[in-house]
Amino acid sequence: MSLISVVLVLIIVGMGLWLVNRYIPMDGKIKTILNIVVVIAVVLWLLYGFGVLGRAGGLRLPRMR
């Protein structure tokens, strides 16, 4: 996966999270939990994609090409 693809995915995820936070009414605690889960998922995806994680612990994430 090229650097442009990674940047585009980060922009799309960020815009999606912003739209959810801005326009979907929900409790602040739920928004915080949602934000934390999305950030952790993106960080894990990036670490796996750049080869930092590898196959540690049998963690199955989408393969980057």
N, C-alpha and C positions, 0 to 999 in steps of 0.2 A: 504494500500500500504506500503510495507516494505521500510526501509531506503535504501536498495540496489536498489530497483526500482526507488526511487527518485533520487539517485545519477546517475543511468544510464540515466534517462530522462534528467537530467541537462547536462550530458556529450553529449548526442545526440543533444540536442538543441544548446549547445555551439558550437559543431563541425559544425552543419548545418549553424549557423549564421556566423562562421568563413569562411566556404566555400563560402557562398553568398558574404561576404565582400571581399574575396580574388579573386574570379574567375569571378564574374558577374560584368561587367563594368556598373557603374551608377554614377550619381552625388553624391558628398560627402554629400550634404544636405539630399538626399533621404536615403543614408546609415545611417546617424545619426537618422533620423526619424524611420527607420526600427529597428535599435538597441534599441531605447527607447521603441518602442511598444513591442518588444519581451521581454525586461527586465521587463517591467510593467506586461505583461501577465504572465510571470513565477513567479514573486513575488506574484501576486494575487492568482495564482494557489497554490503556497506553503502555503500562509496564509490560504486559504480555506482548503487545505489538512490537515493542522495541527490544524484546528478548531479555528483559531483566528477570521476569518470573519463570519463564520456561514452563515445564510441566510439573512444577512443585505441588505436591499434595493432591494430584489428580484434578486440579482445577480446570474445568472445561470452559473455555471462552472462544469466541469466533477467531478463526485463523486469519492472520493478515498476510497478504501476498505482496 
